[in-house]
Amino acid sequence: MNWIDLSSNVFTAAFFLYCAAFICYAIAVAGKRWSNRDPQGHTARWGRIGFIAAIVAWVLHLVFFFARWKGQGHIPTSNMYEFMTFLAMAIMFAFIVVYLIYRNSLLGAFALPLVIIIVAYASVFPSEVQPLNPALNSIWLRIHVTTAALGEAFFAVGFAAALMQLIRVVDLERKDKVGVRSRRWTEFSLVAIILIVGFLVSVFGFRGAGYEASFSQETVEIADDGTVNSQVNEVTYSLPPIVAPYNSETVDFQAFLGMEKPLFEAPSWMNGVNAGRKLNTVIWSVITGLILYGLLRLLARKPLIAVIKPHLMDIDADDLEEISYRAIAIGFPVFTLGALIFAMIWAEIAWSRFWGWDPKEVWALVTWLFYSAYLHLRLSRGWQGTRSAWLAVIGFLVVMFTLIGVNLVIAGLHSYAGVS
């Protein structure tokens, strides 16, 4: 049996089932307004169907995980494709745990889109089986990655509940500065998610169109003894180059919308062969995300929070806050073990030091400190309601920057993880 082919096929099936589960949840949330006879029964019925579809998708996701493990001979968490697929699976597990505690199926309407986005983001990276980097051949790496991802998964569920809470309690009628600021920042939280979707649309859109441009970049390094070393590398873009690599010459360029050359060059302080390309990807993500947001606003003719809020009015905001807090309280010790303690043990084995100020290490520490502050402020200072919800939302945005922004913008020791 070809285990890799089996894993690929069941993973595709799991993705489409996740999408089907989200559609069921969307019908459960929005369709109750169209069900005149029994709106609560309508919500419960479609919520159950969505949960069953999500469970089946998660089981297929588990089959993918173990089949790929069997096929390649090592746990599939060694590159960005494998890690992000595992993270999506962990988020579904966290959602199932929280659902079994609180029985709030509508949380799936916000948790499932995160799973779908992360699975799609994983597909950006090479999915081929890759030789295991010697530094990754350690039991401590497996423990570190899986527990860190599981902790982040519970943070994701906490984020979903907190975002639902913020949309639920936002006052669309207030005209004072506090009310306007609250609406704008809640809307911005949705925009941040749409920007990630914009990244996916950009990459898959131009990849499907077969776009490609290439540059010849010369990099110069000065050794400690004063020796100057230069190297010429070819950098290939799959998105139209708004930003050219620093100190580069064009090898091949496909004109796009009248743009026949890059608009500007990446700044010299952005080191690394792929720095210009990553900056270009970030710019395209922002452009595409803002276009998508503009189209949604044009269709809705009002802010997105005003579209979603009416469908959440039957949910108790205090229940959402409790779900968010409990999810983060479960995830925090797991994340502490995985992202800090086990990570430092592995770092000592792999690189002979517990801490090296690598960008991913730094942002893992920032994430831990942020959630430590969240728990302290909520338990000791009485920060509840919208204040704790905002901390939960911002905390997960920090997590997403650690997972996506650091890989797109900053180079470090973790760049071996399949970032292209």
C-alpha positions, 0 to 999 in steps of 0.5 A, spaced: 500 500 500 502 506 498 501 510 504 503 517 502 498 517 496 492 514 501 494 520 506 493 525 500 487 522 498 484 522 505 486 529 507 483 532 501 476 528 503 477 531 510 478 538 507 472 538 503 468 535 509 471 541 513 468 546 508 461 542 508 461 542 516 462 550 516 456 550 511 452 546 516 454 551 521 453 557 517 446 555 515 445 553 523 446 561 524 443 564 519 438 559 517 434 560 523 431 567 521 428 563 515 425 558 519 418 561 522 416 554 525 421 552 529 428 557 529 431 553 535 430 546 532 433 549 526 439 551 529 440 545 533 438 540 527 444 543 523 448 544 528 448 537 529 449 535 522 455 540 522 458 537 528 458 530 525 461 532 519 466 535 523 468 529 527 468 525 520 473 530 517 477 530 523 477 522 523 480 522 516 485 528 518 487 523 523 488 517 518 492 522 514 497 524 519 498 516 521 498 514 514 503 519 512 507 517 518 507 510 516 509 512 509 515 517 510 518 513 517 517 519 521 512 523 525 509 528 520 511 535 523 518 536 520 516 542 515 511 547 515 506 543 511 506 538 516 506 542 522 500 547 519 496 540 518 497 538 525 495 544 528 489 544 524 487 537 526 489 540 533 484 545 533 479 541 531 480 536 537 480 542 542 473 544 539 471 537 540 473 538 547 470 544 548 464 542 545 463 536 549 464 541 555 459 546 553 455 543 548 455 550 544 455 548 537 455 555 534 462 555 536 463 551 530 461 557 525 467 560 528 472 555 529 471 551 522 473 557 518 480 557 522 481 550 520 479 551 513 484 557 513 490 553 516 489 547 512 489 552 505 495 555 508 499 549 509 497 547 502 502 553 500 508 549 502 511 543 499 507 537 500 512 532 498 516 527 503 522 531 505 529 528 508 529 529 515 534 534 517 539 531 522 537 537 527 530 534 527 531 527 529 529 527 536 524 525 540 524 532 544 522 535 537 516 531 536 514 532 543 515 540 543 512 541 536 505 537 538 504 540 545 506 547 542 501 546 537 496 543 541 496 549 546 495 554 540 489 550 538 486 551 545 488 559 544 484 558 537 478 556 540 479 561 545 479 566 540 473 564 536 469 564 542 472 571 544 471 574 537 463 571 537 463 575 544 465 582 541 461 581 535 455 579 540 456 585 545 458 591 540 453 597 540 452 599 533 448 605 535 453 608 540 456 615 537 461 617 542 468 615 541 468 609 545 462 606 541 466 608 534 472 605 537 469 599 539 466 598 532 472 599 528 477 595 532 472 589 532 471 590 524 479 590 524 479 583 527 475 581 521 479 584 516 485 581 519 482 574 518 481 576 511 488 579 510 490 571 511 485 569 506 487 574 501 494 571 502 491 564 500 487 567 494 494 571 491 498 565 492 493 560 489 490 565 484 497 566 481 500 559 482 494 557 478 495 562 472 502 559 472 505 566 473 513 566 474 518 572 474 526 571 476 531 575 478 539 574 479 541 577 486 548 578 488 549 577 496 555 580 499 558 578 506 564 580 510 567 575 514 570 576 521 577 577 518 575 582 513 574 577 507 569 579 502 565 573 499 560 574 494 554 569 491 549 570 485 543 566 486 536 566 482 530 568 486 523 566 483 517 569 484 510 566 483 507 573 484 508 579 480 514 583 483 512 589 486 518 589 490 525 586 487 530 583 491 535 588 493 541 588 489 538 584 483 537 584 476 531 582 472 532 575 468 525 574 466 519 578 467 511 577 465 508 584 465 501 584 469 496 590 469 501 594 465 507 593 470 513 591 466 518 592 472 518 592 479 515 598 482 521 598 487 527 594 490 527 591 497 531 595 502 538 593 504 537 591 511 532 586 509 537 580 509 536 573 506 536 571 498 528 570 499 527 577 503 524 581 497 520 575 495 517 575 502 516 582 502 512 582 496 508 576 498 506 580 504 504 586 500 500 582 495 496 579 501 494 586 504 492 588 497 488 582 495 485 582 502 483 589 502 480 588 495 476 582 498 474 586 504 471 591 500 467 586 495 464 584 502 462 590 504 459 592 497 455 586 497 453 587 505 452 595 504 454 595 511 460 593 516 461 585 517 460 586 524 453 588 523 451 582 518 454 577 523 451 580 530 444 579 529 445 572 528 448 571 535 443 575 539 440 568 542 447 566 545 449 569 552 455 573 552 457 571 559 457 564 556 462 565 550 467 569 555 467 563 560 468 558 554 474 563 551 477 563 558 477 555 559 480 554 553 485 558 554 486 556 561 487 549 558 492 551 552 496 555 557 500 550 561 500 545 554 503 551 550 508 552 556 511 545 556 511 545 548 513 552 546 518 553 552 520 547 556 520 542 551 523 547 546 529 549 550 531 541 551 531 540 544 535 546 543 540 544 547 540 537 544 540 540 537 544 546 537 548 546 544 544 552 547 537 552 551 536 559 548 539 563 542 534 569 540 532 566 534 526 570 531 521 564 532 523 563 539 523 570 541 515 570 538 514 564 542 516 567 548 512 573 547 506 569 546 507 566 552 508 572 556 502 575 553 497 569 555 501 570 562 498 577 562 491 575 560 491 570 565 493 574 571 489 580 569 483 576 569 484 572 575 487 577 579 485 584 576 478 582 575 479 583 567 472 580 564 467 582 559 470 585 553 477 587 556 478 579 557 475 578 550 480 583 547 486 580 550 484 573 547 483 576 540 490 580 540 493 574 543 491 569 537 493 574 532 500 574 536 500 566 535 498 567 527 504 572 526 508 567 530 506 562 525 505 566 518 508 573 519 515 570 522 516 565 516 514 570 511 518 576 513 524 574 518 529 569 517 532 564 522 534 557 525 526 555 524 527 557 516 528 550 514 521 548 515 519 548 508 518 556 507 519 557 500 
